[in-house]
Amino acid sequence: MSARQAKQTVQERRKGESALSEFADYVEKQQQQQRRLPVPNGSVHAGPSGVPSHEEHDELAILDTLGLADTVSHVPLKDLLLPTAPDHDEARAQLADVLRLRLDEGNGETLFDLGSENDGRSMHLTRDEWDAALARLREVATILKADCRVLLTHNVGGEEEASSKNDKEKGASGKVMIRQKPETVEDVIETRIAVVVDAGKSTMLGVLVKGGLDDGRGKARVNLFRHKHEVESGRTSSVGMEIMGFDTVGEVVASNVPGRKLSWEEIGKRAAKVISFTDLAGHERYLRTTVFGLLSSSPNYCLLMVAANNGLIGMSKEHLGIALALNVPVLVVITKIDICPPHILQETVTQLTKIMKSQGARKIPIFIKNREECINTATQFVSQRICPIFQVSNVTGESLDLVRIFLNILPHHGHYDAQAPFEFLVNDTFSVPFVGTVVSGVVKSGLIHAGDSILIGPDSLGQFTTTTIRTIERKRIQVPVCSAGQSASFALKRVRRKDVRKGMVVLPKMDQPPKVYREFIAEVLILSHATTIKPRYQAMLHVGPVSQTCAIIDIDRDYVRTGDRATVAFRFVQRPEYLGIGDRLLFREGRTKGLGIVKSVGYDATKPLNPNAVVDPATGIATKP
């Protein structure tokens, strides 16, 4: 048996899986430290000095909402919601300040716990006081051009009343969603969700977005396909895009005419919150496309689709591993429950629970059965340890309303700095008649306006081209400005389609040309490999939208195996690329082999990582003496 065909032992595979979760957390902390570094003018990335020593924990982020900081007003919320007559106007102004701060933190939306103070203590409201407090909240929200929607209540009664009762809690309370009306299209809240695995992804997106049900024969998915062969085979092979809009009161933006699909322009103009679904290929043949889509679209969440009658098979575990490696919060939807026998469904649920609780994933699976569980889980999804699981049918429509409620409440997740220098990652290119060359992608940091002069590159020689942004579009609607965290398309002046490619970056025009590198050093974790990895090993490497073959030129030891963490020097085979310290990377040869984080750019052959190695002057590769 050759080395390439040698099968991994169970112990080796488990070693790789158990190291995955720890390394993903380590990469996240490194990126957080990199984000907190001051960025000097004229340079895009700061060095590693001045890194704070303390660690951050997402689970503790909820403490920020408890009002423990010195700057937060310590007037009880109950006094602001139910003021006495003389303090009426002052209390309204203070409550408006509290809501404005929360809306700014939540990118235009916030979930208000009416009946609870900032520190979680109950206000012990009567039913009449609850009605008065809600009316007060609606009045102040109207001043801020926002709408209120009661999601869940306790001891109030009505349609939103929770089914579970707490005998200790006698006061009226509830959760109220407050969402601002966007003044312009560029203010619309955008959340990106990557949808993976070969099990009814396109069908479910078709049903969620259009509102109608599937016929069980692929009727709902046809409009999502981009190519003729996809329609014929029923299998997605490209990176498809679909959007779903919610208005200020949480209703899905849909057409009044049954069966008519709204255009992206109509959804964008009527919605206050837009969910962008990236429909990725599930089949193994298109793994490169899927990995590219996951890294280049910078998703806020990952939606894992599992067929009830098949369970997690083949590529399912591979896609889950990639999502965990990228530290993207995962939610799971089990589809086709209408055609699945109960005992097979139970087997799938048991298998899914076991995988989610395994050493590699370390997730807490929460099976969502009703509206109350759905709302409580969505509000607590700040913790990446939670994994909500839905069981739906696209034919009967069972539990689809729970998925829509969850997506509506889903908090915006992601770290974007609009104050940092502008950087835009190109993940697709087009040639549009009468417009010219168009590049689409995600704004990584900063702010850009239509008409600004920019640099796009690098080309095969590492050079950047100077051009101007003619127009900017978001969700096919023309906008004057675009900021960090938003996906957009730029129409460029005087640039030919063949001169741009996926993986390029758009930067602001600067005096000194940006530096690009063919070599860089990264800290990596080997997830799975049948034999040992040594210098000269080549694999397909993905860093953001960059996909290129890389060779290992140096390792800090003689070789690495499954489960090992090592510092490795890589060299791009084809052309230099623009990289940043702290960027996540994934490299694979066939199936996923490892993940890592860029530690430094450039490589000094006079200082090999392996002290026992000798660098060959002809190739620049470290070898044994």
Secondary structure, 3 states (H helix, E strand, C coil): CCCCCCCCCHHHHHHHHHHHHHHHHHHHHHHHHHHCCCCCCCCCCCCCCCCCCCCCCHHHHHHHHHCCCCCCCCCCHHHHHCCCHHHHHHHHHHHHHHHHHHHHHCCCEEEEEECECCCCCECCECHHHHHHHHHHHHHHHHHCCEEEEEEEEECCCCCCECCCCCCCCCCEEEEEEEEECCCCHHHCEEEEEEEECCCCHHHHHHHHHHCCCCCCCCCCCHHHCCCHHHHHHCCCCCCEEEEEEECCCCCECCCCCCCCCCCHHHHHHHCCEEEEEEECCCCHHHHHHHHHHHHHCCCCEEEEEEECCCCCCCHHHHHHHHHHHCCCCEEEEEECCCCCCHHHHHHHHHHHHHHHCCCCCCCEEEECCCHHHHHHHHHCCCCCCEEEEEECCCCCCCCHHHHHHHHHHCCCCCCCECCCCCEEEEEEEEEECCCEEEEEEEEEECEEECCCEEEEECCCCCCCEEEEEEEEEECCEEECEEECCCEEEEEECCCCHHHCCCCCEEEECCCCCCCCECEEEEEEEECCCCCCECCCCEEEEEECCEEEEEEEEEECCCCECCCCEEEEEEEECCCCECCCCCCEEEEECCCEEEEEEEEEECCCCCCCCCCCCEECCCCCCEECC
